[in-house]
Amino acid sequence: MISSSMGIWNYWIVFLLMMIGLFLVIGRKNFLKKIVGLAIFQTSVFLLYITFGKITGATPPILNEALDKVYSNPLPHVLILTAIVVGVATTALGLSLVLRINSEYGSIEEDDISAQDLVDYHDEIETNKKLKSKFVK
Amino acid sequence: MTDILIKNLPILVVLCPLMMSLFLVLISNAFISWILTLLTTVLTFILSILLFQEVQTHTYISYALGNWAPPLGIEYVIDKVSIIPIIIISSISLLSTIFSYKLMPFDVGQSSISKVYSLWLLAIAGLIGLVTTGDAFNLFVFLEISSLASVALVAMGAKKDKQALVAAYNYLIIGAVGATLYVIGVGLLYSITGTLNMEDLSNKVKEIDNNRALIAGFGFMITGIMVKAAVFPLHIWLPRAYSYAPSAVSVLLAATATKASLYILARILFSIFNISDDLIIITLNYVILPLSILAMFAGTIMAIYEKDIKRLLAHSSIAQIGYITLAFSIGSNASIAAGFIHMFNHALIKGGLFMAITSIGYYLQKRITINTLSGLGRQMPITFFCFILCSLSLAGLPLTAGFISKLYLIKATISSEGIWIVFLILISSALSLIYLWKMIEVLWLHENTKKIIINENPSIYISLLIITFLNIYFGLDASLIVNNSESAANTLMGFSK
């Protein structure tokens, strides 16, 4: 009874983490917080895989000991090792991009940055207009 | 010797760019790194041609990675279907490497060239790996290799325009969410079937009906891949990423990246799952079909109102992806063949258009909007000539490759879906003439007010000429593409029976 509800409990945590992560990615305007959200989102998937692989009361899959017993599936763990590496690479690339954005724009807030881009765009239009009026003269 | 080579072709075609990309980091000379990149892409192209010949005789080549037998070990599969994206990727990467010779130093600066080429080869290796692998989880790894490398490549555009950083950041975040959704889907499928091998998955999936985890897993996988393929409402990352990337990178990405993901989409829809399944029929008719029609119109209309030329082409890519997914969503053999034909032709067309536009940007040494083009057509006859031919091909005029894909798409649509979709296809092609004409008009009919003089550079227009020639050649004699696409569609549908 307890063990079966523990199994479901894991899925609830996965669900919760997934929603928190996805909300941070979509809802936050801060570039750093988005990356944190992405990391949480990916972590929830890791937990999902680990939960699939676990059988309650099963032994670890060691050849000599687990031959005639029920043993947990080791493959999801291995897959998740790969996924963790990919996740670390994604986070590292994201953080380095945030660093560059901060040094170029002086901010990592989405609103600030799009406002700056808009200002640049209008400046360009203004200079184009001035150039045109010069040509007319 | 040749035996061993032939046997190991499926892995060599991936390893060749992958290993060279690791080696290139050590080299600091810009010219040497370009030469090595060129040699690698030539070698990859030759290997993929060998694979193509091999597939003609054997039809199905399976390679067990590390000698672990397929259902358990990772399998690399080359069949009539996956050879099409392999040929697309290897040929376009060769052409765009030639094209990048002058443009890459101009876009990213001399000092970081070799690192950029390292990423360039990594992206190519990721894309080829993506289409060769027959293992659902290995696919995710290649998906991330290619997308992380292309994010870094897009970010290299920051030397010209700092907005490239934000574009790359958005590409990274959205792409990572997409890939993670795909992994959730694979996990759910694994939890009920206990296998990751695609062929094995398709056998096991058939035995299970009406399982909720299966349906959820399918939904997650499809959504994740649709993000990567930039299918209409999930395309937000694409216009910015393509328009702020360095010139040669936009050529490479626009012609190959989404094609590989579209191939995966077809693979999931038709080979892992079964076309006669209710789940797939509902997805095709009520999700992918309406979205593709929306994409056709939304992409075209956004392109009509766009002033920035690179972004205009990116918007038109969204519309073209709509045509391909439309062809898939009809779900008959002929229409899937039409989808593959258009996949190939669109790589040629969009590659050519991006080459033409970015080389104009190089000649002018600045970012091009529609107004900066005025009257330049007479200054650069060769580039302009290629640009016109590729535009006509995009609009689907006769004697060009674009016509062939529209023809087969319409033929397949009439026989299975009815006349109203044909009308929609024709209307949206006609609309695409508006933005193409807008550019051609400015280039040719307007006055060259600023008296700009351009000297065209052979090292830039050579690959543009080749790709334009291919556009015309495959418009005149399409039998090569058509035959291969048809056998690809038959293989794909046969897989699921």
Contacts between the chains, C-beta under 8 A, distances in Angstrom:
chain1	res1	chain2	res2	distance
A	22	B	177	7.5
A	25	B	173	6.3
A	25	B	177	6.1
A	31	B	169	6.3
A	34	B	173	5.8
A	35	B	173	7.6
A	38	B	173	6.2
A	38	B	176	5.6
A	38	B	177	7.0
A	38	B	180	8.0
A	41	B	177	6.9
A	41	B	180	6.0
A	42	B	176	7.6
A	42	B	180	5.5
A	45	B	180	5.7
A	45	B	183	5.5
A	45	B	184	5.6
A	45	B	187	6.9
A	48	B	184	6.7
A	48	B	187	5.7
A	49	B	187	5.2
A	52	B	187	6.4
A	52	B	190	6.9
A	52	B	191	4.4
A	76	B	187	7.6
A	76	B	190	7.4
A	79	B	137	5.5
A	82	B	137	7.4
A	82	B	141	6.1
A	83	B	140	7.6
A	83	B	183	6.3
A	86	B	140	7.5
A	86	B	141	6.6
A	86	B	144	4.6
A	86	B	179	7.9
A	89	B	144	7.3
A	89	B	148	5.9
A	90	B	144	7.1
A	90	B	148	6.6
A	90	B	172	6.9
A	90	B	176	4.9
A	93	B	148	5.7
A	93	B	151	6.2
A	93	B	152	6.5
A	93	B	172	6.2
A	94	B	169	7.1
A	94	B	172	5.5
A	94	B	173	7.1
A	94	B	176	7.8
A	97	B	151	7.8
A	97	B	155	6.0
A	97	B	165	6.1
A	97	B	168	5.9
A	97	B	169	4.8
A	97	B	172	6.6
A	98	B	169	7.2
A	100	B	155	7.2
A	100	B	158	6.7
A	100	B	165	5.3
A	101	B	165	4.9
A	101	B	166	6.5
A	101	B	169	6.5
A	104	B	158	7.1
A	104	B	162	4.4
A	104	B	165	6.2
A	105	B	162	7.0
A	113	B	166	6.0
A	117	B	163	5.8
A	117	B	166	7.6
A	128	B	371	7.7
A	135	B	449	7.1
